Amino acid sequence: MTVSTPVQQHIRILDAQGVSWRRIAREVGVSRQTVRKYAELEDCSPKPPEHAKAKSCF
């Protein structure tokens, strides 16, 4: 499940405060698995798009 950035931030803030994942899930309205996914992410910044590599003619 993908959730909005503000929800992701809220999950990470509550996790940093030591709130249980179960309680975060109830408060935010997502599953515990979703809380786990976003709580365990080290970097939440969007990844830049990958460009296809050009093939060498040599």
N, C-alpha and C positions, 0 to 999 in steps of 0.2 A: 504494500500500500504506500503510495506517495502522498505526503501531506505537505501543506503550504509551509513556506519558510518561517513565518511567525510561530506556527505550531512546533516546528522542529526546534526553534530557539527556546520555546517555552519548555519543551521536553528536556533540553540540555541544561537549562537553568535549574529546573527542579531536581534533575539528577545530580548536579553539582552541589545542591543543597542537602543531598542525602535522602531525598524522598524516595520511597520504594517505587519500583517500576509498576507494581500493581496499582498503587494509589495514583501515579501519574497517568496510567492508562484510563482509570475511571474519570479523573479530573479533565483530561484532554479529550476523551471520547474516542480513543484508538485501542488497538489490541496491545497486549504486553509484548508481543513479538515486534510490533512497530516501534514501541518505546525502546526496546532493546537495540533495534537497528540504528536508531538515531542517537541513542545514548552512547553507543560504542564507537560511533564514527569519530575519527580523529580530526578530519578536516571536512567541513560542510560546504566549502566554497565550490561553486559550479566549475566543472572541468571544461577547459576550452575545447572547441570542436576539433576533431581530428581531420586532417586533410589527407587525401589520398596521395601517396608518394608517386612521383612521376617515374616512369620506367626509363632506364638508360638505353640509349640507342647503340651503345658500344659493347 
